Amino acid sequence: MTLIRSKKIRYIAAMIAAAIFLPLCAAAQQNTPDAPAHKTELSLSATTLPELQAKVLHTITIPHNVEFRAGATLSPVSVNALADTIWTPLPFAPLIAISSVGSGWNTAMADGLRINEREGEHDKRLSGNNFAGAVYSAGAGAALQFDYAALFPGKWNHIVARSFHSLYYRGLTSASSGESWLYEADDGENRNGLNYYGNLFVGYKMPFMINLAGILIEGDRYLYNDPDGHKWGDDLIRWTLSSMIGAQFTGDLTGTLLVQFRSRRNFTSQTEDYDFYQDRVIDNENEQRLEFYRAAFALTYTIQ
């Protein structure tokens, strides 16, 4: 089993390397006098849950519409590294290769990385030491984006829309097939396998300090294809709806405020109090509800 997982991880690593670096090599081979452009973004975000995250992201923009981004995030219970490549063959249709790797630790306030398993009849047991494995992901996505001002120029004409969809594999190196795990204090329902994530943003850009207002709709779904997953709702898309306001405080400092709602599954009255999630049974007459999730605020400082 360890050998199989090792081969799978090497294969995914090779796919990450190819997806990220091949576009860079192709762009570098172009004999152009234009030098790559660099910028670094430092951001700090907090939510009402409470949650806190610091992030650094360096972007290299290479002529011929290729961007390479590399960075890291740090929270009170995790650390992650990420690398993406964005290739924009058409102004309205970027293609994106995504990858990340990280690990976590556990505190008295929150769990960063745990194995989640059934104990007893319907209870759960969270186990695992600090840094007990690496959480990795690799995948690809594509976006369609539109700005009304591109057709009818004007500083008041920036009605914008963007839709992004991606498929990615996500796993924990210390988890076996079918084993559930928790990362960064989430619900503990992750398993090694394929996932879908998509979003739609519609907004209006304004020539003020408060320069953006819009609505963001996000959806993600496990694609594990567990034969019993429909019983506890693995087959349902998990929705997050956000109202968003953006501000440009200075030329280098921006802020973003989100108020978020999310969908939650409804379970039968007989099973809703079971601790281990795979023992709960979806209420087929009313599968999901929408509830307040959190408010989040982020500050970003850009170094050109």
Residue, then its C-alpha position, 0 to 999 in steps of 0.5 A: m500500500t505504501l509503495i502504491r501511494s508513493k508511486k501516485i505521489r510521484y506521478i502527481a508531482a510530475m504532473i505538477a512540474a509539467a503543468i507549471f514549468l512547461p509554459l514557462c520554458a516555452a515563454a522563455q524560449q521566445n527571443t523577446p527583449d521584454a523582461p518579466a515583471h515581478k510583484t509581491e503581495l503580502s496579505l493578512s485575513a481574519t474572520t469572525l469564527p475566528e480565523l487568521q491567515a498570513k499570505v505572501l504571493h510572488t507573481i512573475t509575468i512573462p511576455h506572451n501571457v504567462e504568469f507564474r505565482a508562488g507563495a506560502t500561507l501561515s495560520p495558527v494551525s497550518v503552513n502551506a506552499l502553493a504554485d500556480t501557472i496562468w496562461t491566457p491565450l485569449p483575454f477572456a479565457p485564462l487556463i490555470a494549473i494549480s498545486s499546493v502542499g502543506s501540513g498542520w499541527n493541533t492546539a487547544m483551540a483548534d485541530g490542524l491535522r487529524i485522522n477522523e474515524r468511527e469509534g464505538e457505534h456512532d462516535k468519532r475519534l480524532s487521532g494523529n500527531n503534529f505534522a503527521g503527513a502532508v496535504y497536497s493537491a494538484g489540478a487544472g482549471a479554466a475561467l471565462q471573464f468579461d468586462y463591459a468596459a472592454l466593449f464600451p470604454g468608460k470609467w463608469n462602465h466596468i460591469v464585470a463577471r468571471s466564472f472559474h471551474s477546476l478539477y483537482y486531486r487532493g490527498l493526505t500522505s499518511a491517510s489510506s484509501g477511504e480514510s477520512w481526515l481533518y485539515e485546518a479545523d474543517d469538518g473532517e470529511n476529506r478523503n484522498g481523491l478527486n474534487y471539483y471547485g467552481n465559482l461565479f463572480v458578478g460585480y461593479k468596479m467604481p472609480f472611488m476608494i470603495n472600488l468594487a461591489g459584487i456577489l460571489i457564488e462558490g461550489d465544491r463537491y467531492l468526486y470520490n464516488d463512494p457507493d454509500g456517499h449519497k447516504w450522508g451527502d457526499d454527492l451534494i455540492r456545498w455552496t458558499l454565497s458571499s457579498m463582497i466589497g473592495a477598497q483601494f486605500t492607497g496605490d499599494l494597499t487594498g482591502t476586501l470585506l465579505v459576508q458569507f452564507r453557506s449551505r448545510r446538510n439536513f439529516t434525519s432526526q434519528t441520525e443528526d446527533y451522531d458524531f461520525y459523519q458517515d453514520r448520518v442520513i440525509d433528509n431526502e425531503n429537505e436535503q440542505r439549508l442556507e445559514f450564516y457562515r462568517a464575515a471575513f476581512a483581508l488587507t493586501y499590500t503590493i510591492q512592485 
